[in-house]
């Protein structure tokens, strides 16, 4: 009865098993917990990382190694610009929802004055309302006031459809046009 059998297993014990012993420093224990939580593949990745021993045994060193392995630090501006330049207002998307999506996409392309220029250029050519787009293209001094112009045009369409007692769009989704 009082006999304790020794753990016998065909499977190798996970390297993190040494954590229960007091052999590891506190920093190594944190690294061990991190790798254990990340799963078995994390051990393989860690073994493949080219890390100096002093970095492999420090807490900031191991996460930094994983960060360098998994995260692409350089953004592909050409790809982001292509995504931005292909973006158009969806058929039932409001001007506000379209502008919000343009801002989100432009954030990865540039900043400052060019950021605003990109947005107002894409707004003009990406609008569903082609007449409004053409009018905006004729304005050489167009700025982000184009957003207000697009909103007003949307409102006028809404009022026109209301006066004809036509409810063309549902009032449901905030991202959907309620009036055209």
VORO-64698 format. One record per atom (N, C-alpha, C): atom name; x negated, y, z; residue in three letters; residue number from 1. Coordinates in steps of 0.05 Angstrom, whole numbers, plus 5000, padded with zeros to 4 digits. Each point is the difference from the previous one (the first is absolute). Layout:
VORO-64698
R  atom    px    py    pz  res    n
R    CA     X     Y     Z  ALA  NUM
...
end
This chain:
VORO-64698
R  atom    px    py    pz  res    n
R     N  4984  4976  5000  UNK    1
R    CA  5016  5024  5000  UNK    1
R     C  4983  5025  5000  UNK    1
R     N  4982  5004  5017  UNK    2
R    CA  4985  5025  5004  UNK    2
R     C  4979  5005  4979  UNK    2
R     N  5000  4984  4979  UNK    3
R    CA  4979  5003  4979  UNK    3
R     C  5008  5020  4979  UNK    3
R     N  4982  5018  4992  UNK    4
R    CA  5006  5019  4979  UNK    4
R     C  4985  4990  4975  UNK    4
R     N  5015  4997  4979  UNK    5
R    CA  4987  4991  4975  UNK    5
R     C  4987  5023  4986  UNK    5
R     N  4978  4995  4987  UNK    6
R    CA  4985  5021  4985  UNK    6
R     C  5014  5004  4974  UNK    6
R     N  5002  5026  4992  UNK    7
R    CA  5013  5007  4975  UNK    7
R     C  4984  4989  4977  UNK    7
R     N  5012  4983  4985  UNK    8
R    CA  4987  4988  4976  UNK    8
R     C  5016  5008  4976  UNK    8
R     N  4987  5012  4980  UNK    9
R    CA  5014  5009  4976  UNK    9
R     C  4983  4997  4976  UNK    9
R     N  5013  4993  4978  UNK   10
R    CA  4986  4999  4974  UNK   10
R     C  4996  5028  4989  UNK   10
R     N  5017  5019  5008  UNK   11
R    CA  4998  5027  4991  UNK   11
R     C  4979  5015  5015  UNK   11
R     N  4983  5016  4987  UNK   12
R    CA  4981  5015  5015  UNK   12
R     C  5014  5021  5017  UNK   12
R     N  4989  5005  5023  UNK   13
R    CA  5012  5021  5017  UNK   13
R     C  4995  5027  4988  UNK   13
R     N  5020  5017  5000  UNK   14
R    CA  4998  5026  4989  UNK   14
R     C  4977  5015  5013  UNK   14
R     N  4983  5015  4985  UNK   15
R    CA  4977  5014  5012  UNK   15
R     C  5009  5019  5022  UNK   15
R     N  5024  5009  4999  UNK   16
R    CA  5010  5019  5020  UNK   16
R     C  5005  4986  5027  UNK   16
R     N  4998  4974  5000  UNK   17
R    CA  5005  4985  5025  UNK   17
R     C  4980  5007  5021  UNK   17
R     N  4976  5010  4992  UNK   18
R    CA  4980  5007  5020  UNK   18
R     C  5009  5025  5016  UNK   18
R     N  5021  5013  4992  UNK   19
R    CA  5010  5023  5014  UNK   19
R     C  5007  4993  5029  UNK   19
R     N  5011  4976  5004  UNK   20
R    CA  5008  4992  5027  UNK   20
R     C  4976  4997  5018  UNK   20
R     N  4977  4996  4989  UNK   21
R    CA  4976  4998  5017  UNK   21
R     C  4991  5029  5006  UNK   21
R     N  4983  5002  5018  UNK   22
R    CA  4990  5026  5008  UNK   22
R     C  4974  5007  4986  UNK   22
R     N  4995  4986  4978  UNK   23
R    CA  4975  5003  4985  UNK   23
R     C  5000  5026  4983  UNK   23
R     N  5023  5011  4994  UNK   24
R    CA  5001  5023  4982  UNK   24
R     C  5001  5026  5015  UNK   24
R     N  4987  5020  4988  UNK   25
R    CA  5003  5027  5011  UNK   25
R     C  5028  5010  4995  UNK   25
R     N  5008  5022  5014  UNK   26
R    CA  5027  5010  4996  UNK   26
R     C  5004  5009  4971  UNK   26
R     N  4980  5011  4987  UNK   27
R    CA  5003  5009  4973  UNK   27
R     C  5004  4976  4981  UNK   27
R     N  4985  4978  5005  UNK   28
R    CA  5003  4976  4984  UNK   28
R     C  5028  4987  5005  UNK   28
R     N  5010  5003  5024  UNK   29
R    CA  5026  4989  5006  UNK   29
R     C  5022  5015  4984  UNK   29
R     N  4996  5027  4998  UNK   30
R    CA  5019  5015  4984  UNK   30
R     C  4999  4992  4971  UNK   30
R     N  4975  4997  4989  UNK   31
R    CA  4997  4991  4972  UNK   31
R     C  5013  4972  4997  UNK   31
R     N  4995  4982  5019  UNK   32
R    CA  5011  4973  4998  UNK   32
R     C  5031  5001  5000  UNK   32
R     N  5011  5017  5017  UNK   33
R    CA  5030  5002  5000  UNK   33
R     C  5009  5011  4973  UNK   33
R     N  4987  5020  4989  UNK   34
R    CA  5007  5011  4974  UNK   34
R     C  5000  4979  4979  UNK   34
R     N  4979  4985  4998  UNK   35
R    CA  4997  4979  4979  UNK   35
R     C  5021  4978  5005  UNK   35
R     N  5004  4993  5024  UNK   36
R    CA  5020  4979  5006  UNK   36
R     C  5028  5009  4991  UNK   36
R     N  5006  5025  5006  UNK   37
R    CA  5027  5011  4992  UNK   37
R     C  5002  5002  4970  UNK   37
R     N  4978  5005  4986  UNK   38
R    CA  5001  5003  4971  UNK   38
R     C  5003  4973  4986  UNK   38
R     N  4993  4978  5014  UNK   39
R    CA  5004  4973  4988  UNK   39
R     C  4974  4987  4991  UNK   39
R     N  5003  4975  4991  UNK   40
R    CA  4977  4984  4993  UNK   40
R     C  4984  5013  4976  UNK   40
R     N  5014  5012  4982  UNK   41
R    CA  4986  5011  4977  UNK   41
R     C  4982  5023  5008  UNK   41
R     N  5006  5013  5022  UNK   42
R    CA  4983  5022  5009  UNK   42
R     C  4972  4990  5007  UNK   42
R     N  4998  4976  5011  UNK   43
R    CA  4973  4989  5005  UNK   43
R     C  4984  4997  4974  UNK   43
R     N  5014  4990  4979  UNK   44
R    CA  4986  4996  4974  UNK   44
R     C  4991  5027  4989  UNK   44
R     N  5018  5020  5002  UNK   45
R    CA  4993  5026  4990  UNK   45
R     C  4976  5012  5015  UNK   45
R     N  5002  4997  5027  UNK   46
R    CA  4978  5011  5017  UNK   46
R     C  4973  4987  4993  UNK   46
R     N  5001  4974  4995  UNK   47
R    CA  4975  4986  4993  UNK   47
R     C  4989  5010  4974  UNK   47
R     N  5018  5008  4982  UNK   48
R    CA  4991  5009  4973  UNK   48
R     C  4991  5029  5000  UNK   48
R     N  5007  5015  5021  UNK   49
R    CA  4992  5028  5001  UNK   49
R     C  4970  5003  5005  UNK   49
R     N  4988  5019  4986  UNK   50
R    CA  4972  5005  5004  UNK   50
R     C  4998  5022  5022  UNK   50
R     N  4998  4990  5025  UNK   51
R    CA  4999  5018  5023  UNK   51
R     C  4974  4994  5015  UNK   51
R     N  4985  5020  5008  UNK   52
R    CA  4978  4996  5018  UNK   52
R     C  5010  4988  5027  UNK   52
R     N  4983  4985  5013  UNK   53
R    CA  5009  4988  5026  UNK   53
R     C  5010  5020  5020  UNK   53
R     N  4987  5023  5001  UNK   54
R    CA  5010  5020  5020  UNK   54
R     C  5028  5010  4993  UNK   54
R     N  5006  5001  4975  UNK   55
R    CA  5027  5009  4992  UNK   55
R     C  5020  4977  5003  UNK   55
R     N  4991  4975  4995  UNK   56
R    CA  5017  4977  5002  UNK   56
R     C  5009  4995  5029  UNK   56
R     N  4984  5010  5019  UNK   57
R    CA  5006  4995  5028  UNK   57
R     C  5011  5024  5015  UNK   57
R     N  5009  5021  4986  UNK   58
R    CA  5012  5023  5013  UNK   58
R     C  5029  5002  4991  UNK   58
R     N  5016  5011  5017  UNK   59
R    CA  5028  5003  4993  UNK   59
R     C  5004  5019  4976  UNK   59
R     N  4988  5024  5000  UNK   60
R    CA  5005  5016  4976  UNK   60
R     C  4988  4988  4975  UNK   60
R     N  4978  4984  5003  UNK   61
R    CA  4987  4988  4976  UNK   61
R     C  5017  4980  4985  UNK   61
R     N  5014  4982  5015  UNK   62
R    CA  5016  4980  4987  UNK   62
R     C  5024  5012  4986  UNK   62
R     N  5017  5017  5013  UNK   63
R    CA  5022  5012  4985  UNK   63
R     C  4990  5017  4977  UNK   63
R     N  4978  5014  5003  UNK   64
R    CA  4989  5016  4978  UNK   64
R     C  4992  4982  4976  UNK   64
R     N  4989  4976  5006  UNK   65
R    CA  4994  4981  4979  UNK   65
R     C  5024  4991  4985  UNK   65
R     N  5021  4993  5015  UNK   66
R    CA  5026  4992  4988  UNK   66
R     C  5011  5023  4983  UNK   66
R     N  4999  5024  5011  UNK   67
R    CA  5011  5023  4986  UNK   67
R     C  4985  5004  4973  UNK   67
R     N  4974  4998  5001  UNK   68
R    CA  4985  5003  4975  UNK   68
R     C  5006  4977  4980  UNK   68
R     N  5006  4976  5010  UNK   69
R    CA  5006  4978  4983  UNK   69
R     C  5027  5002  4987  UNK   69
R     N  5021  5008  5016  UNK   70
R    CA  5027  4999  4990  UNK   70
R     C  5010  5026  4987  UNK   70
R     N  4989  5022  5008  UNK   71
R    CA  5011  5026  4992  UNK   71
R     C  4983  5012  4978  UNK   71
R     N  5013  5008  4978  UNK   72
R    CA  4986  5014  4979  UNK   72
R     C  4999  5029  5007  UNK   72
R     N  4976  5010  5004  UNK   73
R    CA  4998  5028  5010  UNK   73
R     C  5004  5021  4978  UNK   73
R     N  4992  4993  4976  UNK   74
R    CA  5002  5020  4979  UNK   74
R     C  5027  4996  4986  UNK   74
R     N  5016  5021  5000  UNK   75
R    CA  5025  4998  4986  UNK   75
R     C  4996  5004  4970  UNK   75
R     N  5017  4987  4985  UNK   76
R    CA  4999  5002  4971  UNK   76
R     C  5017  5023  4991  UNK   76
R     N  4989  5023  4997  UNK   77
R    CA  5014  5024  4993  UNK   77
R     C  5014  4998  4973  UNK   77
R     N  4987  4987  4981  UNK   78
R    CA  5012  4996  4974  UNK   78
R     C  5026  4984  5002  UNK   78
R     N  4999  4979  5015  UNK   79
R    CA  5024  4984  5004  UNK   79
R     C  5022  5016  5014  UNK   79
R     N  4993  5014  5021  UNK   80
R    CA  5020  5016  5014  UNK   80
R     C  5012  5022  4982  UNK   80
R     N  4983  5013  4984  UNK   81
R    CA  5010  5020  4981  UNK   81
R     C  5019  4987  4979  UNK   81
R     N  4993  4977  4991  UNK   82
R    CA  5017  4986  4981  UNK   82
R     C  5027  4994  5012  UNK   82
R     N  5001  4990  5025  UNK   83
R    CA  5025  4995  5014  UNK   83
R     C  5016  5025  5002  UNK   83
R     N  4986  5022  5008  UNK   84
R    CA  5014  5025  5003  UNK   84
R     C  5011  5010  4974  UNK   84
R     N  4984  4999  4979  UNK   85
R    CA  5009  5011  4974  UNK   85
R     C  5021  4984  4986  UNK   85
R     N  5004  4975  5008  UNK   86
R    CA  5021  4984  4988  UNK   86
R     C  5026  5002  5016  UNK   86
R     N  4999  5013  5023  UNK   87
R    CA  5024  5001  5017  UNK   87
R     C  5021  5019  4989  UNK   87
R     N  5025  4990  4999  UNK   88
R    CA  5022  5016  4990  UNK   88
R     C  5023  4998  5020  UNK   88
R     N  5017  5020  4999  UNK   89
R    CA  5024  5000  5017  UNK   89
R     C  5018  4977  4990  UNK   89
R     N  5009  4984  5020  UNK   90
R    CA  5018  4978  4993  UNK   90
R     C  5028  5011  4994  UNK   90
R     N  5016  4984  4987  UNK   91
R    CA  5026  5009  4990  UNK   91
R     C  5017  5012  5022  UNK   91
R     N  5002  4988  5023  UNK   92
R    CA  5018  5010  5021  UNK   92
R     C  4984  5012  5023  UNK   92
R     N  4976  5007  4996  UNK   93
R    CA  4983  5011  5021  UNK   93
R     C  5003  5030  5002  UNK   93
R     N  5002  5011  5024  UNK   94
R    CA  5003  5029  5003  UNK   94
R     C  4973  5013  4995  UNK   94
R     N  5002  5026  4994  UNK   95
R    CA  4975  5016  4996  UNK   95
R     C  4983  4998  5025  UNK   95
R     N  5012  5003  5024  UNK   96
R    CA  4985  4999  5025  UNK   96
R     C  4985  4973  5003  UNK   96
R     N  5014  4978  4994  UNK   97
R    CA  4987  4974  5003  UNK   97
R     C  4977  4998  4979  UNK   97
R     N  5004  5010  4977  UNK   98
R    CA  4980  5000  4979  UNK   98
R     C  4975  5016  5009  UNK   98
R     N  5005  5024  5011  UNK   99
R    CA  4978  5017  5009  UNK   99
R     C  4985  4986  5023  UNK   99
R     N  5014  4987  5018  UNK  100
R    CA  4987  4986  5022  UNK  100
R     C  4982  4978  4989  UNK  100
R     N  5010  4985  4981  UNK  101
R    CA  4983  4979  4988  UNK  101
R     C  4976  5011  4985  UNK  101
R     N  5004  5023  4988  UNK  102
R    CA  4977  5013  4986  UNK  102
R     C  4979  5009  5020  UNK  102
R     N  5008  5011  5023  UNK  103
R    CA  4981  5008  5021  UNK  103
R     C  4985  4975  5010  UNK  103
R     N  5014  4978  5004  UNK  104
R    CA  4987  4976  5010  UNK  104
R     C  4979  4990  4980  UNK  104
R     N  5007  5000  4975  UNK  105
R    CA  4981  4990  4979  UNK  105
R     C  4977  5020  4996  UNK  105
R     N  5006  5026  5001  UNK  106
R    CA  4979  5020  4996  UNK  106
R     C  4980  5001  5022  UNK  106
R     N  5008  4990  5024  UNK  107
R    CA  4981  5000  5023  UNK  107
R     C  4975  4984  4994  UNK  107
R     N  5002  4980  4982  UNK  108
R    CA  4978  4983  4994  UNK  108
R     C  4984  5010  4976  UNK  108
R     N  5009  5022  4988  UNK  109
R    CA  4987  5009  4975  UNK  109
R     C  4982  5024  5005  UNK  109
R     N  5010  5020  5015  UNK  110
R    CA  4984  5024  5004  UNK  110
R     C  5012  5016  5023  UNK  110
R     N  4987  5023  5006  UNK  111
R    CA  5011  5017  5021  UNK  111
R     C  4996  5029  4992  UNK  111
R     N  5011  5018  5016  UNK  112
R    CA  4998  5029  4995  UNK  112
R     C  5017  5009  4977  UNK  112
R     N  4990  5019  4984  UNK  113
R    CA  5016  5012  4979  UNK  113
R     C  5006  4979  4978  UNK  113
R     N  4981  4982  4994  UNK  114
R    CA  5005  4980  4980  UNK  114
R     C  5023  4982  5008  UNK  114
R     N  5003  4995  5026  UNK  115
R    CA  5021  4983  5011  UNK  115
R     C  5027  5012  4992  UNK  115
R     N  5004  5026  5005  UNK  116
R    CA  5025  5014  4994  UNK  116
R     C  5005  5001  4969  UNK  116
R     N  4978  5004  4985  UNK  117
R    CA  5003  5000  4971  UNK  117
R     C  5009  4973  4990  UNK  117
R     N  4988  4979  5010  UNK  118
R    CA  5008  4973  4991  UNK  118
R     C  5030  4996  5006  UNK  118
R     N  5008  5007  5023  UNK  119
R    CA  5028  4996  5008  UNK  119
R     C  5019  5015  4982  UNK  119
R     N  4995  5026  4996  UNK  120
R    CA  5019  5015  4984  UNK  120
R     C  4999  4991  4970  UNK  120
R     N  4976  4992  4990  UNK  121
R    CA  4999  4990  4973  UNK  121
R     C  5016  4974  4997  UNK  121
R     N  4996  4982  5019  UNK  122
R    CA  5014  4974  4998  UNK  122
R     C  5030  5004  5005  UNK  122
R     N  5007  5019  5017  UNK  123
R    CA  5029  5006  5004  UNK  123
R     C  5013  5008  4974  UNK  123
R     N  4986  5018  4985  UNK  124
R    CA  5011  5011  4976  UNK  124
R     C  5004  4977  4979  UNK  124
R     N  4981  4984  4996  UNK  125
R    CA  5002  4979  4979  UNK  125
R     C  5013  4975  5009  UNK  125
R     N  5004  4996  5027  UNK  126
R    CA  5012  4976  5010  UNK  126
R     C  5029  5002  5006  UNK  126
R     N  5012  5023  4997  UNK  127
R    CA  5028  5004  5007  UNK  127
R     C  5018  4985  4981  UNK  127
R     N  5023  4990  5010  UNK  128
R    CA  5020  4988  4983  UNK  128
R     C  5014  5021  4983  UNK  128
R     N  5003  5024  5010  UNK  129
R    CA  5014  5021  4986  UNK  129
R     C  4981  5013  4980  UNK  129
R     N  5002  4991  4975  UNK  130
R    CA  4981  5008  4979  UNK  130
R     C  5003  5030  4993  UNK  130
R     N  5024  5010  5001  UNK  131
R    CA  5004  5029  4994  UNK  131
R     C  4986  5017  5021  UNK  131
R     N  5002  4993  5025  UNK  132
R    CA  4986  5015  5021  UNK  132
R     C  4970  4997  4996  UNK  132
R     N  4991  4976  4993  UNK  133
R    CA  4972  4996  4995  UNK  133
R     C  4990  5018  4978  UNK  133
R     N  5015  5002  4978  UNK  134
R    CA  4992  5017  4978  UNK  134
R     C  4999  5030  5009  UNK  134
R     N  5020  5008  5015  UNK  135
R    CA  5000  5028  5010  UNK  135
R     C  4976  5006  5017  UNK  135
R     N  4993  4981  5017  UNK  136
R    CA  4977  5004  5018  UNK  136
R     C  4974  5001  4984  UNK  136
R     N  4999  4984  4979  UNK  137
R    CA  4975  5000  4983  UNK  137
R     C  4996  5027  4986  UNK  137
R     N  5021  5015  4996  UNK  138
R    CA  4998  5026  4987  UNK  138
R     C  4991  5022  5020  UNK  138
R     N  4999  4994  5025  UNK  139
R    CA  4992  5020  5021  UNK  139
R     C  4970  4998  5005  UNK  139
R     N  4984  5019  4989  UNK  140
R    CA  4971  4999  5003  UNK  140
R     C  4991  5004  5029  UNK  140
R     N  5017  5012  5017  UNK  141
R    CA  4992  5006  5028  UNK  141
R     C  5013  4981  5020  UNK  141
R     N  5007  4977  4990  UNK  142
R    CA  5014  4981  5018  UNK  142
R     C  4982  4991  5023  UNK  142
R     N  5012  4999  5023  UNK  143
R    CA  4985  4991  5024  UNK  143
R     C  5018  4979  5013  UNK  143
R     N  4996  4995  5026  UNK  144
R    CA  5017  4981  5013  UNK  144
R     C  5028  5010  5004  UNK  144
R     N  5006  5024  4990  UNK  145
R    CA  5027  5009  5000  UNK  145
R     C  5017  4983  4981  UNK  145
R     N  4986  4984  4984  UNK  146
R    CA  5014  4981  4982  UNK  146
R     C  5017  4981  5016  UNK  146
R     N  4992  4994  5025  UNK  147
R    CA  5015  4982  5017  UNK  147
R     C  5027  5012  5006  UNK  147
R     N  5000  5026  5008  UNK  148
R    CA  5025  5014  5005  UNK  148
R     C  5018  5001  4976  UNK  148
R     N  4988  5005  4977  UNK  149
R    CA  5015  5001  4975  UNK  149
R     C  5013  4974  4994  UNK  149
R     N  4986  4978  5005  UNK  150
R    CA  5011  4973  4995  UNK  150
R     C  5022  4994  5020  UNK  150
R     N  4996  5008  5025  UNK  151
R    CA  5022  4996  5020  UNK  151
R     C  5025  5016  4992  UNK  151
R     N  4996  5025  4992  UNK  152
R    CA  5023  5016  4993  UNK  152
R     C  5015  4989  4976  UNK  152
R     N  4985  4990  4981  UNK  153
R    CA  5012  4988  4976  UNK  153
R     C  5017  4976  5009  UNK  153
R     N  4989  4984  5018  UNK  154
R    CA  5014  4977  5010  UNK  154
R     C  5026  5008  5014  UNK  154
R     N  4999  5021  5016  UNK  155
R    CA  5023  5011  5014  UNK  155
R     C  5021  5010  4980  UNK  155
R     N  4992  5014  4979  UNK  156
R    CA  5018  5011  4981  UNK  156
R     C  5015  4977  4986  UNK  156
R     N  4985  4979  4993  UNK  157
R    CA  5013  4976  4988  UNK  157
R     C  5020  4988  5018  UNK  157
R     N  4993  5000  5026  UNK  158
R    CA  5018  4989  5020  UNK  158
R     C  5026  5016  5001  UNK  158
R     N  4997  5026  5001  UNK  159
R    CA  5023  5018  5001  UNK  159
R     C  5018  4997  4975  UNK  159
R     N  4987  4998  4977  UNK  160
R    CA  5015  4997  4975  UNK  160
R     C  5016  4974  5000  UNK  160
R     N  4988  4979  5010  UNK  161
R    CA  5014  4975  5000  UNK  161
R     C  5023  5000  5021  UNK  161
R     N  4996  5015  5022  UNK  162
R    CA  5021  5003  5020  UNK  162
R     C  5024  5016  4989  UNK  162
R     N  4994  5021  4985  UNK  163
R    CA  5022  5016  4990  UNK  163
R     C  5017  4985  4979  UNK  163
R     N  4987  4981  4987  UNK  164
R    CA  5015  4983  4981  UNK  164
R     C  5011  4976  5015  UNK  164
R     N  4999  5000  5026  UNK  165
R    CA  5008  4978  5017  UNK  165
R     C  4989  4973  4991  UNK  165
R     N  4975  5001  4993  UNK  166
R    CA  4986  4975  4993  UNK  166
R     C  4979  4995  5021  UNK  166
R     N  5002  4979  5013  UNK  167
R    CA  4979  4991  5019  UNK  167
R     C  4985  4979  4985  UNK  167
R     N  4978  5008  4988  UNK  168
R    CA  4985  4982  4984  UNK  168
R     C  4982  4982  5017  UNK  168
R     N  4988  5012  5021  UNK  169
R    CA  4981  4985  5016  UNK  169
R     C  5012  4996  5028  UNK  169
R     N  4993  4977  5012  UNK  170
R    CA  5009  4995  5028  UNK  170
R     C  4985  5018  5020  UNK  170
R     N  5012  5004  5023  UNK  171
R    CA  4988  5016  5021  UNK  171
R     C  4983  4984  5019  UNK  171
R     N  4994  4975  4993  UNK  172
R    CA  4987  4981  5019  UNK  172
R     C  4971  5006  5006  UNK  172
R     N  4982  4991  4984  UNK  173
R    CA  4972  5001  5005  UNK  173
R     C  4989  5028  4997  UNK  173
R     N  4984  5008  5020  UNK  174
R    CA  4988  5027  5000  UNK  174
R     C  4981  5005  4977  UNK  174
R     N  4989  4978  4989  UNK  175
R    CA  4981  5003  4978  UNK  175
R     C  5014  5000  4973  UNK  175
R     N  5026  4995  5000  UNK  176
R    CA  5014  4999  4975  UNK  176
R     C  5014  5027  4995  UNK  176
R     N  5001  5007  4976  UNK  177
R    CA  5015  5024  4992  UNK  177
R     C  5029  4997  5007  UNK  177
R     N  5011  5020  5013  UNK  178
R    CA  5028  4998  5008  UNK  178
R     C  5019  5014  4980  UNK  178
R     N  4988  5010  4978  UNK  179
R    CA  5017  5017  4983  UNK  179
R     C  4996  4996  4971  UNK  179
R     N  4983  4983  4991  UNK  180
R    CA  4997  4997  4971  UNK  180
R     C  4997  4970  4993  UNK  180
end
